């Protein structure tokens, strides 16, 4: 949930009021795949490689944060054996993808009060 929250929160910062954010989920043979697609301004190619670095922020942005949301998302995904990346074109929006491996067996967690 935290990964999706961070990705959607990031999209909300950059999508104009009349823009769109779409979430897609797909179950593949060995993994679950999620994508958050936005109709924001897009990201320059030279910025894509740095998006998931701690404290990094786009130079040409009037929207500021701490610069940790995407780095935290990457840490969570990678700690579970998944992958995370972004695709974008300036003026055409962005898509943030991540995959997580499916569990090999059903596990149940029971909480007691």
Secondary structure, 3 states (H helix, E strand, C coil): CHHHHHHHHHHHHHCCCCCCEEEEEEECCCEEEEEEEECCCCCCHHHHCCCCCCCCCCCCCCCCCCCCHHHHHHHHHHHCCCEEEEEECCCCCEEEEEEEECCCCCCCCCCCC
